[in-house]
Amino acid sequence: MKVANYLSLVTTGLSLLVATAMGETSVPAAGQQLVKRLATTAITGQKGAILFANGKPTSCEVALVSNLIGYVAANCLSYSADGSVDMSQNYQVMLSDGTTTSLGMFGVHSATAHFKYDPTSFANNVALLKFNAGGTRQWKNYIGANRADWSSKFYVSRGVANTGGSAMPAWQPAQAVVEAGDVTSQCANASPLFASNMNDLLCTTQVITTSSSCALPYSTVYGVRDPNLAVAGLYSHSVIIGDSLCKYTQIYNYYTLLSSYLEWGGNVAKSTIYLFVADSNYVNNNNPNFSMAVPNGKPSGLVVGGDLSGNTPKPTLTPTPTSSSTTSSPTSSSTTTSTTSSSTSPSSSPTGTTNSGQNTEKKGINIGIILLIVGLVLLIIAIVAYLLYRRYKKRKEQNQRNFMDMNDDAGVGEQDFNRNSRGSNMVANNGQGHLNVPMNMPYERKGYGY
Ligand SMILES: *[C@@H]1O[C@H](CO)[C@@H](O)[C@H](O)[C@H]1NC(C)=O
């Protein structure tokens, strides 16, 4: 058991060495271990927003397009009898510049749900919000559109401290986790909608564990193209195998990817929506009438979605003695899975073969000693590999910082064209069925015949 662990450690270490030796060429297609991952703390520097309803923060986040528009999950809004968004709810957006700096609170003056939003299956669970954040200061944000570009995904939640009073709420540091584990088939089994729309939905079992050991799904998903990242999708709903967010055996969380809804959004907003794309040959879905297929089957569990702040479990619900952790650390880039932990059996020592009987004892001890030595050697190799990797990473970060400093102009936390260093480009979707390339971009004209 232990030996196997050492081996996997060494494999990881060696892969990293190989990656180092190869320099930072493009991301290898196979084997995620080769990919050096951007830390989740990189979420600092990204603008984000939370939807407020009637003066209270919801658990819903807004994928910002600009200082004027953003996407929110349609099931975060209330609707009038005629099917339009109920604007008597006093919707507002609170914007952050990076993780904890506030850009302020702004009234939503228009909200439009997707024309095929289905409140039962949560198909096409997107809505477009218009607001005016920033008066004269204009900025734009980029939507991560091409999944093939991404080396990893970050699931992210922003939150505000409950101030209670009338003062402006304060941002809490964002929570973020790297996607871990492939749960596609389980997610598809739990949700026919997901099974039928895998290009436009993501699924994860990862959740924030609250102090009351209840699950809180992350609000957004970001596509990571090291050293860049861009918001790519919004939390839609969860299928829970169990009774509630506090009492379950499994939870599948589904996210609506925005790329197929950019053309629709551009039409609704009469505005340009910008994509973040690294592959210059990538062509986004530019059909404004796109909608998901709605399958007949039902999810195999309890469905919750939209604003979960009302569902936010009170600490009294299920007292669990093992809840030592509060919330997952935003600084951690480690991968946490709530699902796989149960499958690892208690580890036995490498000398475990000695317990087979008196007459085989000596032989067992010999094998045990050999295994122990092999294990130790492998451990030493792993440690050396890890240290080498650390040094490499440190140097890389230094380089990256230098690069950022060089390119970061006056815009605080604003993503700008120069920020993308590795052949990444951003192209605009102008809402007219064309993909346009904004000015002053070195590579980008190639690959777009418009
Ligand atoms: C989208 O639907 C509208 C209304 O039905 C139609 O006029 C338009 O041609 C469609 N556009 C595309 C690209 O299919």
PDBQT file of the ligand as one rigid body, heavy atoms in Angstrom, charges set to zero:
ROOT
HETATM    1  C1  LIG A 501     -33.094  32.710 -34.791  1.00  0.00    +0.000 C 
HETATM    2  O1  LIG A 501     -34.481  32.756 -34.626  1.00  0.00    +0.000 OA
HETATM    3  C2  LIG A 501     -35.109  33.869 -35.226  1.00  0.00    +0.000 C 
HETATM    4  C3  LIG A 501     -36.572  33.864 -34.830  1.00  0.00    +0.000 C 
HETATM    5  O2  LIG A 501     -37.124  32.619 -34.995  1.00  0.00    +0.000 OA
HETATM    6  C4  LIG A 501     -34.896  33.815 -36.724  1.00  0.00    +0.000 C 
HETATM    7  O3  LIG A 501     -35.479  34.934 -37.338  1.00  0.00    +0.000 OA
HETATM    8  C5  LIG A 501     -33.397  33.782 -37.007  1.00  0.00    +0.000 C 
HETATM    9  O4  LIG A 501     -33.176  33.617 -38.398  1.00  0.00    +0.000 OA
HETATM   10  C6  LIG A 501     -32.726  32.652 -36.253  1.00  0.00    +0.000 C 
HETATM   11  N1  LIG A 501     -31.291  32.791 -36.432  1.00  0.00    +0.000 N 
HETATM   12  C7  LIG A 501     -30.483  31.769 -36.656  1.00  0.00    +0.000 C 
HETATM   13  C8  LIG A 501     -29.039  32.075 -36.831  1.00  0.00    +0.000 C 
HETATM   14  O5  LIG A 501     -30.890  30.625 -36.756  1.00  0.00    +0.000 OA
ENDROOT
TORSDOF 0
